[in-house]
Amino acid sequence: MLKVLLFVVAGLPAFLFTYSAQAEEDSVPAALQRKYDQRMVFMAPYDANQDKILQREEQRAMVIGQFKRADSDADGSLSQGEQQGLLGGFVEDNQETYGAFAERRAKQLKNRLHNADSNEDGMVSKAEYYNYFGRRYSAMDKNGDGSLTVQEFRTDTETRGRR
């Protein structure tokens, strides 16, 4: 009887910790849950194994795919026109997800493209794009495991563009 009691008491902290962690997960404020849901919409097409986590290879594929889609003339850089097309397409494609905030999100993307243009020639080369967005996703990985969870994947934090 004592062995059974010790087994139950020894297992209690693990059970309580698991239960507590689940309770915290279940009690996410509604506004934060909406942000997580929006992030999942963005992440889903790149989450090849559908585990709701972007591994390093999925992040790399995301950056490469985004650049290739935006580089309509396939010359290895995003001209001003291609950047404007990307922004317009972003607003159009994301009305349902972001609603009235789609324009604001497009402005953030415009700032990101401006920040990516490290030589300030008005064009974003493939190297500049890969470097900037690769660093950006690496910086989101707060625990350094090479993967981005929906909680780490931050789409709403961006510095202002250079002036």
N, C-alpha and C positions, 0 to 999 in steps of 0.2 A: 504494500500500500504506500509506504514511504517513497519507494522508487517511482511509482506512478505520479505521486504528488510532486516530487522533485522534477520529473520530466515535464509535467504541466506547467509548473512555476518557471522552469528554465525556458520554456518555449513562449511564455506569455509576453516578454518584452519584444520579441520578434513579431508576434501577432499584433501587438498594440502599435508598433512602428509601422507595419504594413497597413493596418487599418487607418492610422493617422495620416499616412502619406496618401492613401486613396481618398480620405475625407477632404484633404487639402486640394487634391486634383478635382474633386467633384464640386468644390466651393469656389471655383474661379468666378470672379465678378463678371457680370453679363457683358460689359464693355470690353473687357480683356478677352473674353471668349469670342466676341465678334472679330477682334483683331486676329486671334489665332485662326478662326475660320477663314478669314480673308487670306492669310498667309498660306493656308492649306490649299486654297484655290490656285494660288500662284505656284506653289511647290509641286503640286500633283503631277503636272505633265513631265517633270524632270525626275520624279521619284520612280526610277525604273523598276525597282523591286517592290514598290508600293508598301514600304514599311513606315511611311510618314516621317522619315529621316533622310536627309540628303547626305550621302557619303561623299568623300572627296572626289571620286570619279564622276558622280552624278553632278556635283557642283561644276566641275571642269566641263562636262558635256553641256551643261546649262549655259555657261558663258560662251562657249564655242558656237552653240546653236543660235543663241541670241544675236551674236555678231554676224553670223552667216545670213540670217534672215534679214537683218538691217542693211547689210552690204549688197544692195540690189544690183549693182554693176560688177560685183565680184572683183573689185580692184584692190582689195586688202585695206581699205580705209573707208570711214564714214564721212562723206561730204556733208556740207550744211544741209543740202536738200535731203539726203538720206536720214540725217538726224531729225529733220522736221517731219519726214514721213514716219519715222519711228515714233515720234511723240504723238502725231495725229492718230496713228494706228493704236497706240497705247490707250488714248482716251476712248476711242471707238470700241476697242475690245474689252475695256474694263468698266464700262458704264454700269453693268449689272453688279459687278463685285463692289465697286467703290461709290457708285451713285454720284452724288454732287461733289464728292471728293476726287473724282477722276482727274479733273483739271489740276488740282493741287498735287496729285501724285505725278502727273506729267511734268509739272514744274520741278519736282524733286528729281525726276529722271533727267530733265534738261540740265540741272545743276551737276548731276553725276557725270553726264557726258562732258560738260565743261571742265570738271575736275579731272576727268580721264585724259583730256587733251594736254598732256604735260609740256609739250613744246609750244603750246598756244598758237598753232597755225590755223585754227578753226576746223581742222579735220581730226578725227580720232582714228589713228592707225590700229591695225589688229593687235600689235604689241602693246600699245597704250591701253586699249580696251581690256585685253587679257590681264595685263598687269594691275590695272585699277580694280576691276571687278573681282579678280582672283584674290587680291589683298583684302578687299571689302568683305568677301565671304569668309576668308580666314579670320578676320577680326571679329566676326560674329560668333565664331566658335569659342565661346567663353571657357569651356572646360578643356579645350585643346585636344579633343579626341579625333579630330578630322571629320566629324559629322555635325550636321546642323539639325537640331530638333525644331519643331514649330515654335517653341519658346525662345530659342536662340536666333531663329531666322527673323531678323528685324528689318522690316521694310519702311518703318516710320522714323528712322533716325538717320539724318544726313546733314552734313555741314552745308552751309551756304556756299554757293559758287564763288569763285574768285571774282573780284571786281576789277 
